[in-house]
């Protein structure tokens, strides 16, 4: 699926310095045909949806089906989305975490991949499972490879279950925020992450107002359609120097 045409952020992680090799801005490339061959690898990294794992009374991994074209030298993060509906996900199987962790690390076999990100909106009853899963995943990864997770904004702005997770960053998802999305915001709106792992990066979307972003924070940008030259040109106007 990968075809090449061919700022440092605060973190409590022991692997925090590995992010120094990445550009400040990362483009999320979701499940649609994505041609990013014209981006500058010095200015943009890419985090692409590599697979989705569905957990119900069993486990199924569905790999990316759409093409992704990248420039030579691009820093690439493989994103694994986990869907585990609370009404049907059976998380009590002692073998489950190992099975899911094995699936999560499969995209790391691709030579272009420099980091891993897990996208899982775990409910409170799933937090213990997720913590164990992250530990299992970390053990299967190269020691020097960064592990990132996305995080609901609520996880980051209050006393959190996330303390001590074996991750190099947690990216607060500051868009599509459920009930909060109905609140009208202006560009530069305020958001304060109290959880340490959430303080080094933010996740934003091109179709919603961005919060105030620190100069040293890493930025992940979602675009609701395939990236194209116009979207990238508009993105340039949004990014603070």
N, C-alpha and C positions, 0 to 999 in steps of 0.2 A: 504494500500500500504506500510505502514511502518511496518517492522517486525524486532523485536530485537531477535537475537539469544541469543535471546531476542533482547601578550604584550599590554598592554594598549596603545591606540593610541590617538592622539590629536583630540578633537572634541569640537564644540561649543554647543553641545546638552546638555540639562539638564539630559538626560538619558545616557550620555557617559560612566559612571562608570559601567553600566550593561555589557559592553563588557569585563570587567575584568574577568568574569567567563568563557569566551570562550577561547579556544586555539588560538594561533596566526594565524594558518593556517586552512583555510576552504576549503574542497573539494566540487566543484560543481558537483552534480550528475544529469545529464540531462536525457532525455527520452530514456533510454535503461536499460536493466536489470543490476542492480548494487548490488554486494555483497561486502559490506564493513565491514563484521563482524570481520576481523582481524586487523583493524586499532586500534591505541591507542586513546581512548577518551581524554586522557590528551594531546595528540599531535595534533589531528585533530578534527575539527568540520565538519559537513556536511550540505550543502545547496542544497536541492533537488528540482527539478521542481515538484511542487504540482499540478498546473493546468495552462492552457492557456486560456485567455479570448479573444474572438474575438469580435470586435466592428465594425459593418458595419451600416446597417439600423436597426439593432437590436443588442442584446447582447447574446452571448453564452459562457458558461464556459465548458471547456473540461478537466476533471481531468486526472491525471497521469494514464497511463495504464500499465506501466512496474513495476516489483517488485523492492523493495529496502530493503536490509537486513543490519541491523546496530548492533553494539555491545551495550551491556547495558551501560547506562550512557553517551552516545554520546550527545553532544550539537547539536541540529538540527534546521536549519532555513528552513522554507517553502518559496519557491520562486514561485511567480506568474508572468507569462509572459503575457504581453498585446500586442495584434496585432490590430492595428487600421489604416488600409491603408488610407492615406490622400485622395485618390480618392473616397472612399466609406464610410468612417466612419462619421456617423451623430452624432456630439458632441453637438448639440444645444438643445437637449431635456433636460429640467430642471430636469427631474427625473433620468437622466443617471448616474450622479456621485453617487447617493445613491444606485442605482442598482448594479453598478460595485463594489463599496466599500463593499457591502454585500457579493458579490462573493469572493472578495479578502480575506476577513477574515475567510471564511469557513474552510481552513486548520488549523486554530488556535484551532479548537476543538480537534485536536489530541493531546494527552497528551505528546507525545515526543517533540512537537514543542516548541522551546524556543525563536524564533525570526521570523520576517517576512521580506522578501525582495521582492521588485517589480522591474521587468525588463521591461522597456517600453522606446523604442527609440522615444520619442515624438518629432515631428517636431515643428518648431517655432510657427506655427499656433495652435498647440495643448498644448502649455505650460500653458496657463491659465486654460484649462480643467484639466491638470495634477496637477497643484497646488491645485485646489479645491478638486480633487480626493484624494490627499494625506491628506488633512485636514479631509475629511470625513472618510478616512480609520483610521487615527490616533485616531479619536473619538470612533471608534468601538473596539479598541485594549485595552488589559490590560495596565494600566498606566506604569507599570515597564517593559513592553516588548519592546525590541529594534525594530526600524523600519529602514530598510536599503533600498537603491535604487541603481541600477546600473546607471552609468552615461557615456555618450559619452565623450571621452577625450576632445573634443572641449568645452564641457560645463564647464570643470574644469580649463581650461588654459587661460581664457579670462574673461572680465567682464561678469557676468553670471546672468541669470534669476533665479538661484537657491537660492539666498540669502533669508534667513528666512523660507525655507521649513521646515515642522515639521518632520524632519528625524534625525536619530542618526548617519548616515554616508551616503556618496555617494561614490560608488566604481568606480573609473575610469577604463573603459574597455580598457586595453592597449594591445589588440590583435584584429585581424579581423577589422582593422581600415580603411577599405575602400581604398581610393586612397593612403592613407599613408602606407598601407600594402605593396605597391610596393617598398617602400624605404628600401634598404638593411640595416639591423641593426645588431650590434654586441651585445653580452650579456653585460649588464651594461649601455645600452644607457640611455641618460638623458631625464627625463620628470619632469616638474615642475608644480604642481597644485597650482593655485592662489586662487581658491575657497576653503574656510576654511573647508567645509564639505567633501571635496575630499582629504584632506591631511592625513587622518588617515589610509587609506587602498588602496590597488591596486588589480586589476583583471588581471591575466595573464593566459597564456595557455602553456601546456607542449610542444607544437609543434612550438612555436615561441620564439625568444630571449627575455629574461626578461630585464626590465629596472633596473637601480640601485634602490634598495629598502632600506628604512631606517629601522634600527633595531627595532623601535617601531611601524612600520606600520604593520597592519594586511594584510594577503595575502589570496586572493581567487584564487583557481587554477582550471582551466577548462581542461578537457581531452577530446579529440574529440571522443573517444570510451569509452566503459565501463572501469572503473578502474579495474586494475588487479595487482598482486604482482610485476610484472616487472615495470609497470608504477609507482607504489608507491615507489619502490626501486630507480628508476631514479629521482623521485621527491625529495627524501631525499638528493640527491647529489646537487640539485639546491638550496635548502633552506639554507640561511645563518644562522649560529649558533646564 
